[in-house]
Amino acid sequence: MSSPEEIQRIRLQYFLDFIRDKKDCRILDIGCQSGDLCHELTQNGHEAYGVDVVEELIAEAHRRFPQNNFKCADCENGLPFENNFFDVVWAGDIIEHIHFTDVFTNEINRVLKIGGFFVLSTPMHNRLKNIIISLCRFEKHFDPEFPHLRFYTLNSLKNVLEKRGFNIEEVRYIGRIKPLANSMFVISRKLEDRMVMSQHRF
């Protein structure tokens, strides 16, 4: 079984591999923490921006990498950028922590250019894995105090994205064999401006 640190390393490498053949991109790192990825992207010739909900992490990012653009922001309350501003948005293991997936995904659509990429990773669920979890690890996996709020299959993630103007172009799996993988790495492209609120809002 891959450790959380190994999964994080692999997903970052997948993202860097994806961005390697692209030139002069304006990139948003959601959940940038203390800014290491933004710094690396800048070193590779891109214009990198980072947001995080934790003020202390943004202060540390500003201190370490003052040449980069960092802002404290809660994605569920809106991103502090203009429409059609970015070529690429990266959200590594963020979407499963989000209360309002519709607001989050709508905001990413808003700030991305047409043809831009929304690249994300999230823990992977499917029918087989869910059966095993239910039989063997239900209480631990669905611990109500654990910070994961959403649990995505590829189909449910596809539905969320397609409803809001994205098309999934590539999926990779991290950790274990594919049916029991720890995580999905998903590359999607924005096809149109589209903002859709959830039908379950009340």
N, C-alpha and C positions, 0 to 999 in steps of 0.2 A: 504494500500500500504506500502511495506517495504521501510524504509529509506536506502540511500546509505551506511550508517554506519552499519545497520543491515545486509544488503546483504554482505558487506565485512566480517563481523563477521561470518556469516554462511558459506561462501565459504572457509574461513580459517579453520573453524572447520571441514568441509568436508575433506579438505586436510589432516589435522592432524589425522582424523579418518582413512583415507586411509593409511597413513604412519605408524600408530600405531603398526600394527602387523608385520612390516618389521624391520629387524635388520641390523645395520651397513651399512646403505646405504650412498653412495656419492650423494648428492643432490644439484642441482642448483636452486636458487631462482632468477628468472628474474624479475627485478623491485623490488629489495629488500628494497628500501628506506633506512631507518636508521638501518636496521639489526635485528629487533625484531624476525622475524620468524627464521632466521638463528641461532640466539642465542637459541631459544627454541628447534630447531632440534638438535643442538649440546648437549644441556642438556639431550636430550633423546637418546644420544649415536650415532648419525649420524655425518658424515663429511659434513658440510654444506658450500656452497659457495654462494656468492651473487653478482649480477651485477646490476648496475643502470646507466642510461645515465646522471644523474645529479651529478656532481662532489661534490657538497656540501653535498649531502646525503651520498655519499660513505665516505667522510671525517668524517661525524658524526658517521657512522657505525663503522669505524676504532677506533674512540675515545671511543665509548661506549662498543664495543665488540672486543678488540684487538686480542683475540684468534681465531677469525673467519677469513675467506678468502673473502675479498671484492675487487672488481675491477670495475673501471669505464669503461663501454663498451656500444656501440651502436650495438644492435643485428643485425641491417641491414647492418653493416659493418663487421660482423664476431664476433664470440665469442672467447675470448682468452684462449681456452682450447684445449687439444689434442683430437684426434678422440677417440670415444668409452670410454669416461672418466667417465660419470655419469650413475648411476642407475635410477635416477629420475630427471626430469626437471619440475619445477612448474612455471607457468606463469598466475598469477591471474589478469584478466582484462587487458591484455597487447595486445593481438593480434588485437583487434579492433583499436589500435592506430598506427599500423604498415603500412608504405607505401608499402613495398615490401614483401608481405606475402610469396612469394616463397623463397626469401633469408632467411627470419626468420625461416621458417619451415625446410628448407634444413640444416641450421646450427644446429637446435635442433636434427635432425636426425644424423648429423655428430658427435656431442658430446655425444650422448646416446649410450650405449651398446645395442647389439641385445637383445631383451627381456626386455629392460628398458621401463620406463613409462614416457610419456609426459602427464602431468595433467594440465588442463587449465580451466579458466572460461571466459565467454564473455557474453555481453548482448544477449538475445534470440530474434530472429525474426522468424516469420512464416507467412503464408498467411493471417490468421485471424487477427493477431496482426498488420500486415502491412496495412491491409484495415482500421482498426480502427485508426491507426496513420495517414494515408492519409486523412481520413475524419475529424479528430478532432484535431490533434497535429502536422501536417506536418512541419510547419515553425519552431516550437520549437525543434522537434526531429531531424530534418535535418539541423539545424542551421550551416551554412558554417564556422562559427568561433568556433564551438564546436570541441574538440580534437578527437572525434571518426571519423575514416576514413573508417572503414569497418563495415558492418552490416551482421551478419551471421545467416542463418537458420541452423538447424542441418544437413540438406542435403548438403548445400554448404560447411560447415566446414568439414563434412565427406569426401567430394570430395577432398578438399585441403590436408587433412591428408593422405587419402588412396593413393593418387598420389605419396606421398613421403614416403611410406613404413610403415605407421601406421595403426592400426586397433582399432576402438573405442570399448571399452569393457563395459563401463558404462556411463550413462548420468543421472544427477539429475537436478531438476529445483528449482530455488530459487525465492521466492516472487510471490504472487498471485497464482491462479490455473494454471495448466500446459499450457493450450493454450495461456495464457496471461502472462506467467512468465516473471519476470525481467531478469533473468540470467540463463545460462546453466553452469553446472559443468561437465566436460568431462574428463574421464580417457581413454587414448589410450596407446597401447603398440607398440613399434618398432619391426617390423617383419623382416626388412631387411635394409641394407644400400642402400638408394636410394635418389638421388638429381635430382630434375626436375625443370628447370626454366619455368616461365610462358610463354605461347604462345602469350600473349598480350604485351610482352616487345618489345619496338621499340627504 
